[in-house]
Amino acid sequence: MMVGKTGLVLWRSNGHSRWLLSLMNVSISRGYCDSQPANQEQNNRPSERSSFIPAAGSMHDWIGPPDRLSNLRPIIYHISENETPLERRLRHLRQETEDWNHHFWANQNFSFSKEKEDFIQSCLDAKGLGTRDENGRKRTLNSEEMAVFYKHFLDENRVKHANYNKEWYRRNFTITFLMGRVFLVKAWKKMAGRWSGAHRA
């Protein structure tokens, strides 16, 4: 499902996001992308993560444009000046989960696109048709024919998707648990500071 086009690096803080810098135009899609890239050779090259590095004084998380294979926006998490071991553990897990998620969907989307093209080609070959019609337009299959491929792909990857969901929930539960611990530690320190100040007064 095509959502729209954008090409911005943005930062977020306290749940809000603001546009910062235009970098490139890319198409965003959720799940698998049904549109075929203009340059298939370029799309077949391995996806590379952004080398963008925020300024040293940055106080926010940075979110980049969607990756061309995984369709996920890379996130560079803010490192607090006085980061505690617990906060570092949380940040590392969140970043590692981002990379794990990107790797899974980059591979899965690449497999989907390749297998889809192979399926279409095999169907056209069985009909004795070329990839282009008499007007030079690329031939496609109807929705009923493509439904056969979609069902086959989902059935073939059912176990992989189930394992992904289990790992996704496990990681998110751990991240949420650590975020709760970080919040409670900060709240306790803040309350302790206020109590100590009031006591001295």
C-alpha positions as a printed NumPy array, in Angstrom:
array([[  0.   ,   0.   ,   0.   ],
       [  1.539,   3.249,  -1.121],
       [  1.448,   5.912,   1.539],
       [  3.14 ,   8.884,  -0.082],
       [  6.449,  10.524,  -0.89 ],
       [  8.877,  12.327,   1.323],
       [ 12.614,  12.853,   1.638],
       [ 13.297,  14.447,   4.951],
       [ 15.477,  13.858,   7.935],
       [ 13.553,  14.792,  11.045],
       [ 14.175,  14.875,  14.732],
       [ 11.78 ,  14.013,  17.49 ],
       [ 11.606,  15.018,  21.119],
       [  8.96 ,  14.33 ,  23.775],
       [  6.731,  12.598,  21.281],
       [  6.778,  15.398,  18.683],
       [  8.501,  15.455,  15.276],
       [  9.653,  18.4  ,  13.208],
       [ 10.97 ,  18.458,   9.649],
       [ 14.588,  19.549,   9.412],
       [ 16.465,  18.875,   6.202],
       [ 15.409,  17.68 ,   2.749],
       [ 17.691,  14.939,   1.457],
       [ 16.024,  12.878,  -1.244],
       [ 12.665,  11.777,  -2.708],
       [ 11.639,   8.222,  -1.918],
       [  8.392,   6.274,  -2.012],
       [  7.127,   4.865,   1.256],
       [  5.168,   1.656,   1.473],
       [  4.054,  -0.58 ,   4.313],
       [  4.613,  -4.316,   4.038],
       [  5.501,  -5.458,   0.572],
       [  5.812,  -3.043,  -2.33 ],
       [  3.935,  -4.03 ,  -5.493],
       [  5.412,  -1.321,  -7.714],
       [  8.456,  -2.25 ,  -9.755],
       [ 11.547,  -0.025,  -9.449],
       [ 12.652,   1.927, -12.489],
       [ 16.193,   0.59 , -12.132],
       [ 16.035,  -3.095, -11.15 ],
       [ 19.824,  -3.455, -11.13 ],
       [ 20.156,  -0.649,  -8.596],
       [ 17.407,  -2.169,  -6.445],
       [ 19.211,  -5.525,  -6.398],
       [ 22.273,  -4.029,  -4.767],
       [ 22.503,  -4.514,  -0.966],
       [ 20.762,  -1.842,   1.072],
       [ 23.096,   0.466,   2.971],
       [ 22.278,   2.188,   6.235],
       [ 22.659,   5.948,   6.365],
       [ 26.047,   7.276,   7.519],
       [ 24.417,  10.441,   8.849],
       [ 25.858,  11.563,  12.218],
       [ 23.984,  14.176,  14.305],
       [ 25.832,  17.192,  15.675],
       [ 27.581,  16.624,  18.985],
       [ 25.192,  18.95 ,  20.796],
       [ 22.024,  17.298,  19.437],
       [ 19.374,  16.651,  22.081],
       [ 16.959,  14.585,  19.997],
       [ 16.472,  11.289,  18.193],
       [ 17.039,  11.595,  14.436],
       [ 14.828,   9.839,  11.877],
       [ 15.972,   9.407,   8.275],
       [ 14.158,   8.711,   4.972],
       [ 12.741,   5.199,   4.372],
       [ 15.249,   2.605,   3.229],
       [ 14.714,   1.546,  -0.395],
       [ 14.516,  -2.17 ,   0.481],
       [ 13.139,  -2.457,   4.026],
       [ 10.869,   0.639,   3.678],
       [ 11.715,   1.432,   7.305],
       [ 12.974,   4.79 ,   8.523],
       [ 16.384,   4.473,  10.25 ],
       [ 16.592,   6.014,  13.717],
       [ 19.692,   7.361,  15.446],
       [ 18.965,   7.543,  19.159],
       [ 20.075,  10.464,  21.287],
       [ 22.879,   9.729,  23.764],
       [ 22.38 ,  11.56 ,  27.054],
       [ 25.37 ,  13.414,  28.427],
       [ 25.107,  11.584,  31.75 ],
       [ 23.81 ,   8.299,  30.381],
       [ 23.454,   5.635,  33.062],
       [ 24.294,   1.943,  32.481],
       [ 20.538,   1.199,  32.448],
       [ 19.869,   3.929,  29.867],
       [ 22.786,   2.658,  27.761],
       [ 21.39 ,  -0.878,  27.892],
       [ 18.013,   0.429,  26.71 ],
       [ 19.526,   2.508,  23.893],
       [ 21.678,  -0.379,  22.667],
       [ 18.693,  -2.748,  22.638],
       [ 16.542,  -0.242,  20.743],
       [ 19.281,   0.374,  18.161],
       [ 20.019,  -3.33 ,  17.79 ],
       [ 16.297,  -4.   ,  17.329],
       [ 16.145,  -1.309,  14.634],
       [ 18.993,  -3.008,  12.761],
       [ 17.449,  -6.479,  13.211],
       [ 14.089,  -5.242,  11.935],
       [ 15.696,  -3.51 ,   8.945],
       [ 17.669,  -6.64 ,   8.032],
       [ 14.59 ,  -8.88 ,   8.181],
       [ 12.374,  -6.684,   6.011],
       [ 15.121,  -5.817,   3.536],
       [ 15.658,  -9.531,   2.887],
       [ 11.952, -10.349,   2.927],
       [ 10.973,  -7.563,   0.534],
       [ 13.831,  -8.459,  -1.802],
       [ 12.693, -12.119,  -1.859],
       [  9.087, -11.047,  -2.442],
       [  9.974,  -8.836,  -5.434],
       [ 12.248, -11.446,  -7.012],
       [  9.811, -14.344,  -6.58 ],
       [  6.97 , -12.193,  -7.873],
       [  8.904, -11.346, -11.053],
       [  9.82 , -15.018, -11.537],
       [  6.158, -16.025, -11.115],
       [  4.933, -13.466, -13.634],
       [  7.615, -14.498, -16.11 ],
       [  6.743, -18.195, -15.774],
       [  3.03 , -17.469, -16.344],
       [  3.774, -15.377, -19.43 ],
       [  6.074, -18.095, -20.77 ],
       [  3.313, -20.675, -20.268],
       [  0.982, -18.477, -22.366],
       [  3.644, -18.004, -25.022],
       [  3.777, -14.268, -24.358],
       [  6.745, -11.938, -24.04 ],
       [  7.281,  -9.46 , -21.225],
       [  6.107,  -6.583, -23.482],
       [  2.931,  -6.221, -25.526],
       [  2.704,  -4.906, -29.101],
       [  2.759,  -1.327, -27.797],
       [  5.903,  -1.901, -25.74 ],
       [  4.067,  -1.857, -22.434],
       [  5.041,  -4.327, -19.708],
       [  2.598,  -7.216, -19.452],
       [  0.988,  -7.975, -16.104],
       [ -1.263, -10.684, -14.696],
       [ -4.814, -10.209, -13.479],
       [ -5.762, -10.178,  -9.795],
       [ -6.894, -13.829,  -9.767],
       [ -3.589, -15.002, -11.213],
       [ -1.579, -12.871,  -8.767],
       [ -3.682, -14.165,  -5.86 ],
       [ -2.133, -17.591,  -6.493],
       [  1.335, -16.135,  -5.979],
       [  0.369, -14.106,  -2.888],
       [ -1.141, -17.153,  -1.198],
       [  1.852, -19.298,  -2.084],
       [  4.301, -16.716,  -0.76 ],
       [  2.402, -16.304,   2.517],
       [  2.116, -20.074,   3.004],
       [  5.79 , -20.568,   2.192],
       [  6.837, -17.899,   4.727],
       [  4.259, -18.625,   7.436],
       [  6.775, -20.08 ,   9.895],
       [  9.289, -17.295,   9.222],
       [  6.64 , -14.619,   9.868],
       [  5.454, -16.388,  13.028],
       [  9.011, -16.52 ,  14.374],
       [  9.502, -12.865,  13.473],
       [  6.35 , -11.885,  15.377],
       [  7.434, -13.835,  18.456],
       [ 10.849, -12.181,  18.461],
       [  9.294,  -8.758,  17.772],
       [  6.964,  -9.064,  20.765],
       [  9.798, -10.338,  22.988],
       [ 12.026,  -7.41 ,  22.073],
       [  9.257,  -4.854,  22.511],
       [  8.302,  -6.268,  25.902],
       [ 11.929,  -5.998,  27.051],
       [ 12.253,  -2.459,  25.671],
       [  9.016,  -1.391,  27.381],
       [ 10.163,  -2.955,  30.654],
       [ 13.52 ,  -1.134,  30.492],
       [ 11.798,   2.157,  29.609],
       [  9.632,   1.72 ,  32.711],
       [ 12.689,   1.123,  34.864],
       [ 14.436,   4.194,  33.445],
       [ 11.345,   6.306,  34.105],
       [ 11.042,   5.081,  37.708],
       [ 14.743,   5.706,  38.411],
       [ 14.519,   9.251,  37.047],
       [ 11.291,   9.909,  38.959],
       [ 12.847,   8.608,  42.188],
       [ 15.952,  10.765,  41.763],
       [ 13.796,  13.812,  41.069],
       [ 11.65 ,  13.2  ,  44.15 ],
       [ 14.702,  12.496,  46.287],
       [ 16.285,  15.752,  45.111],
       [ 13.181,  17.736,  45.989],
       [ 12.909,  16.046,  49.391],
       [ 16.576,  16.699,  50.129],
       [ 16.212,  20.349,  49.136],
       [ 13.115,  20.793,  51.272],
       [ 14.809,  19.082,  54.194],
       [ 17.824,  21.398,  54.04 ],
       [ 15.538,  24.445,  53.857]])
